[in-house]
């Protein structure tokens, strides 16, 4: 038995309370240090992406003493990394404290010494295959390839990749990008290849190209970069895109036309983004506090509200922490249990094959 704060406890209970007290003290210390810095500089966080507008507002409401300086909301992952490099010796407002980048940029930024390690308090609930073991980068949210469908023009939505070859979908199907340049489109081709028997990145890329060759030959493929607007106009009634883009597009269209978002029953291919703190962050404590907020239940649900599945989604679902009204706006949770995350090597191999062979195999000039 053990006494803690005047109470007699078992050793295990005492240990838990001591650990909690230490964690609380560390948290209070971090909050104080972050408030003393008074600022956090972010980059490439558009407010209409993954619910970031409300996430940023939530952090501001919780810590009003910390001003958020938002750099270049429309920047890409490479721009974020370049901003760290360009501002190594600059502690001014152009130096980002934190970055949110595509998966491949995490390991490369670590190798180049551009980011620093930090493990958030919810670290153990982040899947091992979605984080750097030393804490240099960690997955934040992901999406899966889905079919966004105009129900006015397509009353019987496709349920799986093979369905896209049906005659009823003539002049209906588009990718949300040019597969010679767009990662979203490349992953769409890759997913189709996985669904049709691809067992590794090379064979999945080859089979995906053959699938789109057949889709194009049948007249089902529309060589247009699909968007919610082209879907609504009837130019591309079925759009292959990330589910979070499809779901937010559905909301934007507001029932005109009615939209259904379908996660295919096979080859649920996911793409994950990662967070990291700059090794040269002018406000390192504010950066750590930002990470704590993002990986808290509140921060994770903020992303989910914006239709990006937070990396702790399964943990939140298992513990009943996702509001039912939020779940009701999403495809069934069971659809995401089968999500597969291509490795960096898989993505690189698929990109190499698809971008170089699209013209010769498929022959559709997407624009």
C-alpha positions as CSV (number, residue, x, y, z in Angstrom):
1,X,0.0,0.0,0.0
2,X,1.1,3.6,-0.6
3,X,0.0,7.0,0.6
4,X,-0.6,9.8,-1.9
5,X,-2.2,13.2,-1.0
6,X,-3.3,11.7,2.3
7,X,-5.0,8.7,0.8
8,X,-4.0,5.0,1.1
9,X,-3.7,3.5,-2.4
10,X,-2.5,0.3,-4.0
11,X,0.9,0.6,-5.6
12,X,-0.6,0.5,-9.1
13,X,-3.2,3.2,-8.3
14,X,-0.5,5.3,-6.7
15,X,1.7,4.9,-9.7
16,X,-1.1,6.0,-12.0
17,X,-1.8,9.1,-9.9
18,X,1.9,10.1,-9.8
19,X,2.2,9.7,-13.6
20,X,-0.9,11.8,-14.1
21,X,0.4,14.5,-11.7
22,X,3.7,14.6,-13.6
23,X,1.9,14.7,-17.0
24,X,-0.3,17.6,-15.7
25,X,2.7,19.5,-14.4
26,X,4.5,19.0,-17.7
27,X,1.4,20.2,-19.6
28,X,1.1,23.3,-17.4
29,X,4.8,24.0,-17.9
30,X,4.4,23.7,-21.7
31,X,1.3,25.9,-21.8
32,X,3.2,28.6,-19.8
33,X,6.2,28.5,-22.0
34,X,4.1,28.6,-25.2
35,X,2.1,31.6,-23.8
36,X,5.4,33.3,-23.0
37,X,6.4,32.9,-26.7
38,X,3.1,34.4,-27.7
39,X,3.1,33.3,-31.3
40,X,2.8,30.3,-33.6
41,X,3.7,30.4,-37.3
42,X,1.9,27.9,-39.6
43,X,2.1,27.5,-43.3
44,X,-0.1,25.9,-46.1
45,X,-3.3,25.5,-44.0
46,X,-6.3,26.7,-46.1
47,X,-9.3,27.0,-43.9
48,X,-11.5,24.9,-46.3
49,X,-9.1,22.0,-46.1
50,X,-9.8,19.2,-43.6
51,X,-11.7,21.6,-41.3
52,X,-8.6,23.6,-40.6
53,X,-10.6,26.9,-40.2
54,X,-12.4,25.5,-37.2
55,X,-9.3,23.7,-35.9
56,X,-7.4,27.0,-35.9
57,X,-10.3,28.8,-34.3
58,X,-10.4,26.1,-31.6
59,X,-6.8,26.6,-30.7
60,X,-7.2,30.3,-30.6
61,X,-10.2,30.0,-28.3
62,X,-8.3,27.7,-26.0
63,X,-5.1,29.8,-26.0
64,X,-6.0,33.4,-26.8
65,X,-2.6,34.6,-25.6
66,X,-1.0,32.9,-28.6
67,X,-1.3,34.7,-32.0
68,X,-1.3,32.5,-35.1
69,X,0.6,33.8,-38.0
70,X,-0.6,32.0,-41.1
71,X,1.8,31.9,-44.0
72,X,0.8,31.1,-47.7
73,X,-2.4,29.0,-47.2
74,X,-2.2,27.7,-50.7
75,X,1.4,26.4,-50.6
76,X,2.3,22.8,-51.3
77,X,4.4,20.4,-49.3
78,X,7.6,21.2,-51.1
79,X,7.0,24.9,-50.5
80,X,6.7,24.2,-46.7
81,X,10.0,22.4,-46.6
82,X,11.7,25.1,-48.7
83,X,10.4,27.7,-46.2
84,X,12.2,26.0,-43.4
85,X,15.4,25.8,-45.5
86,X,15.1,29.5,-46.5
87,X,14.6,30.7,-42.9
88,X,17.1,28.6,-41.0
89,X,18.7,31.7,-39.6
90,X,15.6,33.9,-39.5
91,X,13.5,34.1,-36.4
92,X,11.1,36.5,-38.0
93,X,7.5,36.0,-39.2
94,X,8.5,34.2,-42.4
95,X,9.9,31.2,-40.5
96,X,7.4,28.4,-40.1
97,X,7.2,26.6,-36.7
98,X,5.2,23.6,-38.0
99,X,4.5,21.9,-41.2
100,X,1.7,19.6,-42.5
101,X,3.1,17.7,-45.5
102,X,2.6,14.6,-47.7
103,X,4.0,11.4,-46.3
104,X,7.2,11.3,-48.3
105,X,8.3,14.7,-47.0
106,X,8.5,13.4,-43.4
107,X,11.5,11.0,-43.8
108,X,13.3,13.3,-46.2
109,X,12.9,16.3,-43.9
110,X,14.2,14.2,-41.0
111,X,17.2,13.0,-43.1
112,X,18.0,16.7,-44.0
113,X,17.9,17.7,-40.3
114,X,15.0,20.1,-40.9
115,X,12.6,18.8,-38.2
116,X,12.9,18.0,-34.5
117,X,11.4,15.2,-32.5
118,X,8.4,15.5,-30.2
119,X,6.0,12.9,-28.9
120,X,2.6,14.1,-28.0
121,X,0.8,12.8,-25.0
122,X,-1.5,10.6,-27.1
123,X,1.5,9.1,-28.9
124,X,0.5,5.5,-28.1
125,X,-2.8,5.7,-29.9
126,X,-1.1,6.8,-33.2
127,X,-0.6,3.6,-35.3
128,X,3.1,2.5,-35.4
129,X,3.1,2.4,-39.2
130,X,2.0,6.0,-39.4
131,X,4.7,7.6,-37.3
132,X,8.5,7.9,-37.0
133,X,9.6,5.8,-34.1
134,X,11.8,8.7,-32.7
135,X,8.9,11.2,-33.0
136,X,10.3,13.3,-35.9
137,X,7.0,13.1,-37.8
138,X,3.6,11.5,-37.3
139,X,0.5,10.9,-39.4
140,X,-2.2,13.5,-38.8
141,X,-5.1,12.5,-41.1
142,X,-5.9,10.4,-44.2
143,X,-8.4,10.0,-46.9
144,X,-9.3,7.0,-49.1
145,X,-10.1,7.0,-52.8
146,X,-13.9,7.2,-53.4
147,X,-16.5,7.6,-56.0
148,X,-18.4,11.0,-55.9
149,X,-21.6,10.4,-57.8
150,X,-24.3,12.8,-59.3
151,X,-27.4,10.9,-58.2
152,X,-29.6,12.8,-60.7
153,X,-27.6,11.3,-63.6
154,X,-26.4,8.1,-62.0
155,X,-29.3,6.6,-60.0
156,X,-27.4,3.3,-59.5
157,X,-24.0,4.3,-58.2
158,X,-21.0,1.9,-58.7
159,X,-20.2,-0.1,-55.6
160,X,-16.7,-1.2,-56.7
161,X,-14.0,-0.6,-59.2
162,X,-15.1,-3.4,-61.6
163,X,-18.5,-1.7,-61.8
164,X,-17.0,1.3,-63.6
165,X,-16.7,-0.8,-66.7
166,X,-20.5,-1.2,-67.0
167,X,-22.1,0.2,-70.2
168,X,-24.5,2.3,-68.1
169,X,-21.5,4.5,-67.1
170,X,-20.6,5.7,-70.6
171,X,-19.2,9.2,-70.8
172,X,-19.4,9.4,-67.0
173,X,-16.1,8.7,-65.2
174,X,-13.3,11.2,-64.5
175,X,-10.2,11.5,-62.3
176,X,-9.7,14.6,-60.1
177,X,-6.4,15.4,-61.8
178,X,-4.1,14.5,-64.6
179,X,-2.4,11.1,-63.9
180,X,0.8,12.4,-65.5
181,X,1.1,15.0,-62.7
182,X,-1.5,14.7,-59.9
183,X,-0.9,12.4,-56.9
184,X,-4.7,12.1,-56.4
185,X,-5.1,10.8,-59.9
186,X,-2.0,8.6,-59.8
187,X,-3.4,6.9,-56.6
188,X,-6.8,6.4,-58.4
189,X,-5.1,4.5,-61.2
190,X,-3.0,2.6,-58.6
191,X,-6.1,1.6,-56.6
192,X,-7.9,0.3,-59.7
193,X,-4.8,-1.8,-60.3
194,X,-4.9,-3.2,-56.8
195,X,-8.6,-4.0,-57.3
196,X,-7.9,-5.9,-60.5
197,X,-5.1,-8.2,-59.1
198,X,-2.0,-6.1,-58.6
199,X,0.1,-7.7,-55.9
200,X,2.9,-5.2,-55.7
201,X,3.4,-1.6,-56.8
202,X,4.7,-2.4,-60.3
203,X,1.9,-4.9,-61.1
204,X,-0.7,-2.6,-59.6
205,X,0.5,0.3,-61.7
206,X,0.5,-1.9,-64.9
207,X,-3.0,-3.3,-64.1
208,X,-4.3,0.1,-63.3
209,X,-3.1,1.5,-66.6
210,X,-4.8,-1.5,-68.4
211,X,-8.0,-0.9,-66.5
212,X,-8.1,2.8,-67.6
213,X,-7.2,1.7,-71.2
214,X,-10.3,-0.5,-71.2
215,X,-12.4,2.2,-69.5
216,X,-11.3,4.7,-72.2
217,X,-11.8,2.3,-75.0
218,X,-15.4,1.6,-73.8
219,X,-16.1,5.3,-73.8
220,X,-16.7,5.4,-70.1
221,X,-13.7,7.6,-69.2
222,X,-13.9,11.4,-69.7
223,X,-10.5,13.0,-70.2
224,X,-11.3,16.0,-68.1
225,X,-9.9,17.1,-64.7
226,X,-13.0,16.5,-62.6
227,X,-14.3,18.9,-60.0
228,X,-17.6,19.2,-58.1
229,X,-18.6,21.8,-60.6
230,X,-18.1,19.5,-63.6
231,X,-19.9,16.8,-61.7
232,X,-22.9,19.1,-61.1
233,X,-22.9,20.2,-64.7
234,X,-23.1,16.6,-65.9
235,X,-19.7,16.7,-67.7
236,X,-18.2,14.2,-65.2
237,X,-21.1,12.5,-63.3
238,X,-18.8,10.1,-61.5
239,X,-15.6,11.5,-60.0
240,X,-12.8,9.4,-58.5
241,X,-11.2,11.5,-55.7
242,X,-10.2,11.5,-52.0
243,X,-13.3,11.0,-49.8
244,X,-12.7,14.2,-47.9
245,X,-12.8,16.2,-51.1
246,X,-15.9,14.3,-52.3
247,X,-17.7,14.8,-48.9
248,X,-16.9,18.6,-48.7
249,X,-17.9,18.9,-52.4
250,X,-21.2,17.2,-51.6
251,X,-21.8,19.8,-48.9
252,X,-20.9,22.7,-51.2
253,X,-23.4,21.5,-53.8
254,X,-26.0,21.3,-51.0
255,X,-28.3,18.9,-52.7
256,X,-28.1,20.5,-56.2
257,X,-27.6,17.9,-57.5
258,X,-27.9,15.2,-54.8
259,X,-24.6,13.4,-54.3
260,X,-23.6,10.0,-53.0
261,X,-20.1,9.3,-51.9
262,X,-19.1,5.6,-52.2
263,X,-16.0,3.9,-50.7
264,X,-15.4,0.9,-53.0
265,X,-15.8,-2.5,-51.4
266,X,-12.3,-3.6,-52.5
267,X,-8.9,-1.8,-52.8
268,X,-9.6,0.9,-50.2
269,X,-6.4,2.8,-50.9
270,X,-5.5,5.6,-48.3
271,X,-3.2,8.6,-48.4
272,X,-1.8,10.0,-45.2
273,X,-0.4,13.4,-44.4
274,X,2.1,14.1,-41.6
275,X,2.9,16.8,-39.0
276,X,6.3,17.9,-37.9
277,X,8.0,20.7,-36.0
278,X,10.8,22.7,-37.7
279,X,14.2,22.1,-36.3
280,X,14.6,25.9,-36.5
281,X,11.2,26.8,-35.0
282,X,11.3,30.4,-33.5
283,X,8.5,29.3,-31.2
284,X,9.2,25.7,-30.3
285,X,7.0,25.5,-27.2
286,X,4.0,27.0,-29.1
287,X,4.7,24.4,-31.8
288,X,4.6,21.6,-29.3
289,X,1.4,22.9,-27.7
290,X,-0.1,23.1,-31.2
291,X,0.7,19.4,-31.7
292,X,-0.8,18.5,-28.4
293,X,-4.0,20.3,-29.5
294,X,-4.1,18.6,-32.9
295,X,-3.7,15.1,-31.4
296,X,-6.1,15.7,-28.6
297,X,-9.7,14.3,-29.0
298,X,-10.9,17.9,-29.8
299,X,-8.3,18.5,-32.5
300,X,-8.8,15.1,-34.1
301,X,-12.6,15.6,-34.2
302,X,-12.0,19.0,-35.8
303,X,-10.3,17.3,-38.7
304,X,-13.1,14.6,-38.9
305,X,-15.7,17.4,-39.0
306,X,-13.8,18.5,-42.2
307,X,-14.1,14.9,-43.5
308,X,-10.4,14.0,-43.1
309,X,-10.1,10.8,-41.1
310,X,-7.9,11.7,-38.1
311,X,-5.0,9.2,-37.5
312,X,-6.5,8.3,-34.1
313,X,-9.9,7.5,-35.8
314,X,-10.0,3.9,-34.7
315,X,-9.1,4.8,-31.2
316,X,-11.8,7.4,-31.0
317,X,-14.4,5.1,-32.5
318,X,-13.5,2.3,-30.2
319,X,-14.0,4.5,-27.2
320,X,-17.2,6.0,-28.4
321,X,-15.8,9.5,-28.7
322,X,-17.2,10.4,-32.1
323,X,-20.6,12.1,-32.0
324,X,-23.3,10.2,-33.9
325,X,-24.3,13.2,-36.0
326,X,-20.7,13.3,-37.3
327,X,-20.7,9.6,-38.1
328,X,-24.0,10.0,-40.0
329,X,-22.3,12.4,-42.5
330,X,-19.6,9.8,-43.4
331,X,-19.6,6.6,-45.3
332,X,-19.9,3.5,-42.9
333,X,-17.0,3.3,-40.5
334,X,-16.5,-0.4,-41.5
335,X,-15.5,0.7,-44.9
336,X,-12.3,2.3,-43.5
337,X,-11.3,-0.8,-41.5
338,X,-10.0,-2.2,-44.8
339,X,-7.9,0.8,-45.7
340,X,-4.4,0.1,-46.9
341,X,-1.6,2.6,-46.8
342,X,0.9,2.3,-49.7
343,X,4.5,2.6,-48.5
344,X,6.7,5.4,-49.8
345,X,8.5,2.8,-52.1
346,X,5.1,1.7,-53.4
347,X,4.1,5.3,-54.1
348,X,7.3,6.1,-55.9
349,X,7.2,3.0,-58.1
350,X,3.6,3.6,-59.0
351,X,4.2,7.2,-59.8
352,X,7.2,6.3,-62.0
353,X,5.2,3.8,-64.0
354,X,1.9,5.6,-64.3
355,X,3.2,9.1,-65.2
356,X,5.6,7.7,-67.9
357,X,3.2,5.1,-69.4
358,X,-0.2,6.8,-69.3
359,X,0.2,8.3,-72.8
360,X,1.4,5.1,-74.4
361,X,-1.0,2.7,-72.7
362,X,-4.2,4.7,-72.1
363,X,-3.7,7.5,-74.6
364,X,-6.2,9.9,-73.1
365,X,-5.1,13.5,-72.8
366,X,-6.5,14.6,-69.5
367,X,-6.9,18.4,-69.2
